[in-house]
Amino acid sequence: MPKAIGEMGRLTHMRTRTVDVYLYSGHEVAVMEPIWLALRQRGVDAQFVLEPPGTHRAMGAVPNPDTWRVQHSGGPIEPLMDEATYVAVSELLASRDLPFISASRTHADAVLTTQGHGWLLHYSGLKIRVEYGASVFADVYGHGEINAAMDAVLTHGLYSTRSISSQLPSDRIIPVGYPKWAPAMRAGLNRQQARDSLDLDSTKPLIVWTPTWAHNATIDSYAAAVVALSDQYEVVLKPHHNTLRFEGERINELAKHITVLDNAHTLVPLVTAADLVVADARSGCLAEAVFADRCALGLLDRATPRSLGVLEGFDDAVAFCASPDELVGAVTDALGTDRSAGRAMWRSWLYADHHNQDDHVAAEAIINLIDAPGRRPTTGLNLATLDELLDATIPLAAQGGEATAKALHTLRRTWPIWPGHPRLLKLVDALRTSLAPEELAGVAAMVRAVPHSPCPAMATANDPGAAPTLRLAAAAIASDRFLEPGADELFFSLIATVPEPQFAEALASLALVPDALPAFVQGAATTPSRCKALAQALNNLGASEQAAAVAHHGERLVLQ
């Protein structure tokens, strides 16, 4: 199992750490399972806790059955753990071979929850909240008072970290990415395999519809329009867990016309399988689709207009539909318009990039919190130790090999904690010319997520001290991935700087940006000698037809 931050096992820590994962609903199992496993792999005594009805502390607001409106503050509440929920969650845990205990270990070192601290007052240890979904609305319940009084919050990324900063000091907010998705991302997302797992007979394009609940849901206003799509598309409805708990009558009629998955405990296979994810604008599933690079459509209506707070610019990643009458055209737009670049940009803003090790990063963050002197929340680093670390790292960053790898690891470890820190920007500057193109692209995406930060790809493209092939690839990345002004022109000007013996390396470096390859070939084939060298490089890479065309062009140049 790959290591994340720090050393697994920590031999200096002799006492076994204890962590409770306090569950109230089945949807939390998918959120917590990867973190639970990563903790146990590190020797932590982590346990799922599922207290039975009558003992369980979870209380929550319920929707008005006439208006479906929920009043989270000051409204009616009731116990959330009833017998049916207890049975369903315990059966889910058993089906996944996840052991659980039925009583809280009140003296555990830490307790994890997706909710607030109110249910956890009987615990004496650290109370840590784990975010369970990003949102693209400016007004987000999960960014508000629910975080107050927590000892720490493990957030998805920069947006939620900054939003929650009004509730907690920055050293108690730790961006860990999306641990729920980490195992699937490491395995590689396979749409067809995921679709096969759903046992759908149809081969029509798959629309996964994931409305939210209560008064924020458009499920009633869009029901007929979505059902009408089933003539052309396979439509699958994944109801919100609270809809199943409190609002079953809202989906009873729909179940007669489309597939309703009322037992899916996680969105991961559904989003993976989807050709299009359709969700309410307030639903976290839109951001989940962005994470998985899936086409998505956000639903708005008169009760949930755009003016309520869809984040500006999110149209670059997701299509929106303003009313049920416009649904057919909006679906066509969502499927037919390439928003992949927008999704990549927004993913870097919504989710910290831990290279699919998010579950391990979360586990290490929890261990660091437990082990911190005085049991005060910390990420295991402070600004003083950061300076010491960078004093030793920056001078060696450009040496290549293991030194550069360690420097890159340090950057990935510390940037989510102190994004945009001037000394970390110096580390980026020291590193960038020693990175492979794909590493440079990742660092550039991470840095550019912080407003007003310089683009490392563009800086490398403009750096005469960098290798010609890296400068070329950096310019292509800056243009294609980040739409940097002047990057196109710079790319074309750099083609002439690549010497003939490096043509094969240049072609390989542009594999990350395949749209740039034709432009490079055309721009490099300027003399008979360069045509000959380029044809040989192309032929060695298996592009025999292109090699023949370039060789023929070179012969014509000889005759001129």
MORA-V850215 format. One line per field, one symbol per residue. ss: DSSP state (H for helix, E for strand, - for the rest). Layout:
ss->???
This chain:
ss->-----------------EEEEE----HHHHHHHHHHHHHHH---EEEEE---------EEE---------------EEE---HHHHHHHHHHHHH----EE--------EEEE----HHH-----EEEEE------E---HHH-HHH----EEEE--HHHHHHH-----HHHEEE---HHHHHHHHH---HHHHHHH--------EEEEE---HHH--HHHHHHHHHHHHH--EEEE---HHHHHH--HHHH-HHH--EE-------HHHHHH--EEEEE----HHHHHHH----EEEE------HHH-E---HHH--EEE--HHHHHHHHHHHHH---HHHHHHHHHHH-------HHHHHHHHHHHHHH-HHH-------HHHHHHHHHHHHHHHHH-HHHHHHHHHHHHHHH------HHHHHHHHHHHHH--HHHHHHHHHHHH-------HHHHHH------HHHHHHHHHHHHH------HHHHHHHHH----HHHHHHHHHHHHHHHHHHHHHHHHH---HHHHHHHHHHHHH---HHHHHHHHHHHHHHHH-
